[in-house]
Amino acid sequence: MMNKDKKKTTPSTWRDLLPQSPRRPASKTASRKRFLNLTKSFFILLLLAALGSGAWWMSRSDFKEEILSWNRMDPPISRVTFESDGALDHYWFQNWFGPLRGRSLMQIDIEELQSELSKEPQIAHARVSRLFPSTLEVRVIEETPVLVLRLGKRGGGFQDWMVSSNGDLYQGTRYSPNAVSLLPSLSISPKQLKIDPAGKGYRRLEGIAAVTPLLELARREYPAIYRDWKVVSYANPEETGPGSYVKVVAGKVRNLRFSPTNYAAQMKRLQYLLLEPDFRRQPVVESIDLSHDRSVFAKL
Amino acid sequence: MSKIIGSVEIGTSHSKALVGEVGENGSLRIIGMASRPNEGMRKGEINDFPKVASSVHAAIADAEKMSGTTIDSVYLAQSGSHLKGRMLHGSAYVSSSDNRVAVTDLERASEEAHRREADEGRNYVHFVRTPILLDGQVREDPVGMQGKKVDLSYWAIDGDEQAMRSSIHVISNYNIEVADLIVSSIASATMVAGPDLRRAGVLVIDLGAGVTDFVLYRQGFVAHSGVIPVGGDHVTGDLSMGLRILERYAEKLKLEHGKAAPDPTDEKQEVWMVGDRTIGDRSVSRKAITDVIHVRIVELFEIIHKELGELLSPEDLKGGILLTGGGSQLPGIEQVASKVLGLPVSKAGFPAGISPELAQPENATVLGLLHYGLQDHGLPGQSKTAHQTGFFGKIAEMVGIKP
């Protein structure tokens, strides 16, 4: 037994004797009560689980369809507003979505519509909302093409594929020929181009993500230089060794070579060079190699 | 919203459970009561835990069934000869510059009084406050009054750790909580002696089956309490031995023909032990029964007299002596008690409003538990702290919702 301190501020009371953990029932009545309590707890948990399952079931798309079918009395959609930050327009959406056929707002599964829109390669993000009583609002943010890949067709002619900033290839819809003509072309070896097994064009191009910052920088801060760029090619741009580079064929400079690091410094140097009287006087510069850290090799 | 509370008395002969409903205005309505024979107790202490648990749990279950509800916590009566009381004193000087007593002064005095630890192997059951003295003068509520020193005393009752643990475990084993442990004698007195009687001074004696509890009030406060390990079962035992009959017949004779004081009319009367006057039945002298009972009852009151000594003064006990408990139904017991204790003695009654089937002397403790538990026993100016019970009650307490 513990030796108790006679000067403790709180003396031991009966509350100190309360059991800290439940004991085995000592009578049939107590056992029955414990069993009933456990059963009650089990049924409460079961009820909670049932409520949870019910909530999940109601959130299913099938259930929504059922709800939609219950709302046949809603007025049909009278107006569809479509907003995009790119080339897609209202006509494209009408064509893509098809006829409304008198459907009401509640009969449109907006989550599914959003999901389907987002699957379009030209669309980066889509948001669909209902504006009661009868307006369907669609807003999309499009991918911005950084390059264009021109591929020859078997039967003759060619087909342009847009290259997004992350390397996705898609057939641009509703881009004006003028806008496409301003984009530099991409030159890659046929080995780099892999067909998508799902039959939806080509797989994402590797390495484009490392080239995009250069193109974005040039377009944003050096538009005069960028406008002159015709063809872009690259090799191992995600590495930093001597074998990795980004090559640009421009109108004035036939061969521009960048290292895939520190594009800002290289562009600054290029601008400086092109402003030099010797370079300005030349109608065409054979090559400029900016990939060697502080040195620039140019061939007039 | 009304609140459901329960009380349990683990008596030597019976376990009793009560379920009460406290209304919004504080009124108490008894909605369930049950009693079950208890064979696991001896002299107010648990002797056979499973038997006691079965009896108590069955009584609680019956009371719950009768009330149509369940209880999360109960007020539990504690009795037994292991209980001992003593007066603890504490004092504090008034701390404010204008010498006005604040609640904190009373709290400091109370803390001082509570400092004394119970002896090894014992725990306190109860701290019953006695009058507050402000500079030696009794004051009901000295908060705000001017003075220098506050004195506070508590009649502290402590008991054997193991005996108390057993009682508590009987309740917790049924998956309900003990809201408060209350000494049986104080619970009984709360029921049978009203505030006026307590102020006048009264001694309440609860004659149980295994033990006799008593509590003495002076000026409205507890001045002494005790438990004598003698009860109705001892009288039955004496009859069984003295008359050489089985205990069950001794109990029958005690209940049907027992008297506490000798009666000249019993001189030549004979009573039948079984009552069917067949083989095995025999007649017993009624005088012999009375003589055996009388000796034991006199002895019991003499023990109380010896323990209380000078406290049994007629000046301080103007309310006299009240007898309650099952043993108080013995005819002539008031006369014997009065003769031995030297004070007027009467059988305790119950306040108005309690149904006749409940207002029985043997129910005084279990009824008193509810009444005592609902009263505020804190210091003047202190708010009563109520512990929430049950699963949802605990959650409410955690998030700060008050009952």
Interface residues (C-beta under 8 A of the other chain):
Chain A: M1 N3 K4 D5 K6 K7 K8 T9 T10 P11 S12 T13 W14 D16 L17 L18 P19 P22 R23 P25 A26 S27 K28 T29 A30 K33 R34 N37
Chain B: F49 P50 A53 S54 H57 A58 I60 A61 Q78 E111 H114 R115 R116 E117 A118 E120 G121 R122 N123 Y124 V125 G159 E161 M164 R165 I168 H169 V170 S172 N173 Y174 N175 V178 L181
